[in-house]
């Protein structure tokens, strides 16, 4: 092999490698991935990476009882499923039994095994009720703006380029409040 042929072969390998790297990066941006999407008035407000089996929780302060309520959800077969709830006080409109098991744990009424599809999930996240989302081990404030925005949660597939601005905004918000 001559020096010229060796240089051309090296350039060809470099071009193939560069093309593969650029193609791989492009595929990551356009190939649909699974996300937990949270919208307000149709606009994407929060986004979290998700997969079947991912769990999350919503916590808020009940407007009458002034106690925290927590509902737990699981992403299952492309849908959001309510799997459990916990609260401190019974009041009007609270079912006496939901799911497969109701227990009292450290002052909380805990209902588990509810396993009810609630997709899409709509939540009126009033700032006064301190709505927050527990995702991946951390609580994230949801109702920070005035009024009571109706947030719609959905488990969906979308390419990274469509959710990237919101992902970056979520990251900046988390860094600024953390």
Number of C-alpha atoms within 10 A of each C-alpha: 6 7 8 9 10 11 12 12 12 12 12 12 12 12 12 12 12 12 12 12 12 11 12 11 11 13 13 13 17 13 12 15 15 17 21 21 22 22 18 16 10 9 11 18 19 21 22 17 17 19 19 15 13 15 19 20 20 20 23 23 19 17 11 8 13 12 13 18 19 20 20 19 22 21 23 16 11 15 17 26 21 23 20 23 23 21 21 18 15 11 10 6 6 10 9 9 13 16 15 11 12 18 13 12 10 8 11 15 17 20 22 20 14 19 17 14 16 14 16 14 16 15 15 15 21 20 19 16 18 16 24 21 20 17 16 13 9 9 15 18 18 21 22 15 11 9 12 15 18 16 23 20 21 21 25 15 17 16 16 20 14 13 19 13 15 18 18 13 14 17 12 12 13 12 9 8 8 7
